[in-house]
Amino acid sequence: MEITIKESTIVRPAEGTPKRSLWNSNLDIVMAKYHLPTIYNYKPNGSSDFFDTGRLKVALSKILVPFYPIAGRL
């Protein structure tokens, strides 16, 4: 499989988030070393918006509001 990067972008939360520091427990610090990148692949269904990057960016910006501590670079 060959992957071509066509665009790189930063997606920010759709709404404002608190500006504060969050405490990490010892478990959080240890588990941060065990990131498992996962990509889910689906067969195209013929729809013109099957993989619409605009929709993906909007959805990600909305979910980053309640989950702002995990926001970062992908």
DRENDO-1510 file (C-alpha; in Angstrom, 1 decimal, always signed):
<recs>
REC; n; res; u; v; w
REC; 1; MET; +0.0; +0.0; +0.0 .
REC; 2; GLU; +1.3; +3.5; -0.9 .
REC; 3; ILE; +0.1; +6.5; +1.0 .
REC; 4; THR; +0.5; +10.0; -0.4 .
REC; 5; ILE; +0.2; +13.1; +1.9 .
REC; 6; LYS; -1.7; +15.8; +0.0 .
REC; 7; GLU; -2.3; +18.3; +2.8 .
REC; 8; SER; -1.3; +19.0; +6.4 .
REC; 9; THR; -3.5; +21.1; +8.6 .
REC; 10; ILE; -4.1; +22.0; +12.2 .
REC; 11; VAL; -7.7; +21.4; +13.5 .
REC; 12; ARG; -8.6; +23.5; +16.5 .
REC; 13; PRO; -11.5; +22.9; +18.9 .
REC; 14; ALA; -14.8; +24.4; +17.5 .
REC; 15; GLU; -15.3; +26.4; +20.7 .
REC; 16; GLY; -13.1; +27.9; +23.4 .
REC; 17; THR; -11.5; +25.6; +25.9 .
REC; 18; PRO; -10.2; +26.3; +29.4 .
REC; 19; LYS; -6.6; +27.7; +29.6 .
REC; 20; ARG; -5.2; +25.7; +32.5 .
REC; 21; SER; -2.7; +23.0; +33.3 .
REC; 22; LEU; -3.8; +19.5; +34.0 .
REC; 23; TRP; -2.1; +17.2; +36.5 .
REC; 24; ASN; -0.9; +13.8; +35.2 .
REC; 25; SER; -0.9; +10.9; +37.5 .
REC; 26; ASN; +1.9; +8.3; +37.5 .
REC; 27; LEU; -0.3; +6.0; +35.4 .
REC; 28; ASP; -0.9; +8.8; +32.8 .
REC; 29; ILE; +2.8; +9.3; +32.5 .
REC; 30; VAL; +3.6; +5.6; +32.1 .
REC; 31; MET; +0.7; +4.9; +29.6 .
REC; 32; ALA; +1.7; +7.9; +27.4 .
REC; 33; LYS; +4.6; +5.7; +26.2 .
REC; 34; TYR; +2.3; +3.1; +24.8 .
REC; 35; HIS; +0.5; +4.9; +22.0 .
REC; 36; LEU; -0.8; +2.5; +19.4 .
REC; 37; PRO; -1.5; +4.2; +16.1 .
REC; 38; THR; -4.5; +2.7; +14.4 .
REC; 39; ILE; -6.0; +3.4; +10.9 .
REC; 40; TYR; -9.3; +2.0; +9.9 .
REC; 41; ASN; -9.8; +1.4; +6.2 .
REC; 42; TYR; -13.2; +1.1; +4.6 .
REC; 43; LYS; -14.2; +0.1; +1.1 .
REC; 44; PRO; -15.6; +3.0; -0.9 .
REC; 45; ASN; -19.4; +2.9; -1.2 .
REC; 46; GLY; -19.6; +4.9; -4.3 .
REC; 47; SER; -20.8; +8.1; -2.6 .
REC; 48; SER; -19.2; +11.3; -3.7 .
REC; 49; ASP; -18.5; +12.3; -0.1 .
REC; 50; PHE; -17.1; +8.9; +1.0 .
REC; 51; PHE; -13.9; +10.5; +2.4 .
REC; 52; ASP; -14.7; +14.2; +2.6 .
REC; 53; THR; -11.8; +15.8; +4.5 .
REC; 54; GLY; -13.9; +18.8; +5.2 .
REC; 55; ARG; -16.4; +16.7; +7.1 .
REC; 56; LEU; -13.6; +15.0; +9.0 .
REC; 57; LYS; -12.1; +18.3; +10.1 .
REC; 58; VAL; -15.5; +19.6; +11.3 .
REC; 59; ALA; -16.2; +16.4; +13.2 .
REC; 60; LEU; -12.7; +16.5; +14.8 .
REC; 61; SER; -13.1; +20.1; +15.8 .
REC; 62; LYS; -16.4; +19.4; +17.5 .
REC; 63; ILE; -15.2; +16.4; +19.5 .
REC; 64; LEU; -12.1; +18.3; +20.6 .
REC; 65; VAL; -14.3; +20.6; +22.7 .
REC; 66; PRO; -15.2; +18.1; +25.4 .
REC; 67; PHE; -12.0; +16.2; +25.0 .
REC; 68; TYR; -9.6; +19.2; +24.8 .
REC; 69; PRO; -6.9; +17.6; +26.9 .
REC; 70; ILE; -6.1; +15.2; +24.1 .
REC; 71; ALA; -5.8; +17.9; +21.4 .
REC; 72; GLY; -2.5; +18.0; +19.7 .
REC; 73; ARG; -0.8; +17.4; +16.4 .
REC; 74; LEU; -1.7; +14.4; +14.3 .
</recs>
